[in-house]
Amino acid sequence: MPLTLILIALFALAFLMFNIVVSVRVWWLTELPTWRRILPTLLLCAGLAASASRVTGTIIVAETLAFPMNLATTLIGLFELNRHRARRTAEGDRPEASA
């Protein structure tokens, strides 16, 4: 097996694990509405289903939808995590009201 195939498989596995970690971290953000917490996980599941459709011979669906859905999972998840982090630091910078 050529080294390039091994490297591509390792990159795909690392990208999948990163997407799973991001989806789980967004799921734990209780301040978000439910649909925004679930969205990265649903996109990840849809991307995995599109990738699994290669087995049935519908390669066009897998080539068209799988990578964009996985990329959308990453971008939306990172957006939500960065927004949450910015909101928490903005709340932490506020001075306490003295009595």
C-alpha positions in Angstrom: 0.0 0.0 0.0 1.5 3.3 -1.0 2.4 5.8 1.7 0.1 8.5 0.2 -3.0 6.3 0.7 -2.0 5.7 4.3 -1.5 9.5 4.9 -4.9 10.3 3.3 -6.6 7.7 5.5 -4.9 9.1 8.6 -6.0 12.6 7.6 -9.6 11.5 7.0 -9.6 9.7 10.4 -8.2 12.8 12.2 -10.7 15.1 10.4 -13.5 12.8 11.5 -12.3 12.7 15.1 -12.0 16.5 15.1 -15.6 16.8 13.9 -16.8 14.5 16.6 -15.0 16.4 19.3 -16.4 19.7 18.0 -19.9 18.3 17.8 -19.8 17.0 21.3 -18.4 20.3 22.7 -21.2 22.2 21.0 -23.7 19.7 22.3 -22.6 20.5 25.9 -23.3 24.3 25.5 -26.5 24.5 27.5 -26.9 28.2 26.8 -27.6 27.6 23.2 -31.1 26.8 21.8 -31.6 23.1 21.2 -31.6 23.3 17.4 -28.2 25.2 17.4 -26.7 22.6 19.8 -27.9 19.7 17.6 -27.1 21.2 14.1 -23.4 20.2 14.0 -24.2 16.6 15.0 -27.0 16.3 12.5 -24.7 17.6 9.7 -22.0 15.1 10.8 -24.5 12.3 10.7 -25.8 13.4 7.3 -22.2 13.6 6.0 -21.4 10.1 7.3 -24.6 8.8 5.7 -23.6 10.4 2.4 -20.2 8.8 2.7 -21.7 5.4 3.4 -23.8 5.7 0.3 -20.8 4.7 -1.7 -21.5 1.1 -0.7 -24.8 1.2 -2.6 -23.2 2.6 -5.7 -24.5 6.1 -5.5 -21.0 7.7 -5.7 -22.4 11.0 -7.1 -24.2 11.6 -3.8 -21.1 10.9 -1.8 -18.9 13.0 -3.9 -21.4 15.9 -3.9 -22.5 16.0 -0.3 -20.1 14.2 2.1 -17.2 16.6 2.2 -19.3 19.9 2.2 -21.4 18.5 5.1 -18.3 17.5 7.1 -16.8 20.9 6.4 -20.0 22.7 7.4 -19.9 20.6 10.7 -16.5 22.0 11.4 -17.2 25.6 10.5 -20.6 25.8 12.4 -19.1 24.0 15.4 -16.1 26.3 15.6 -18.3 29.3 15.1 -20.5 28.4 18.0 -17.5 27.6 20.2 -15.7 30.8 19.4 -18.9 32.8 20.0 -19.4 31.1 23.3 -15.8 31.8 24.3 -16.1 35.5 23.3 -19.3 35.8 25.3 -17.8 34.3 28.4 -14.7 36.5 28.2 -16.9 39.6 27.7 -18.9 38.7 30.7 -15.8 38.2 32.7 -14.4 41.6 31.8 -17.3 43.5 33.2 -16.6 45.2 36.5 -18.5 44.0 39.5 -21.1 46.5 40.9 -20.0 47.5 44.3 -22.7 47.8 47.0 
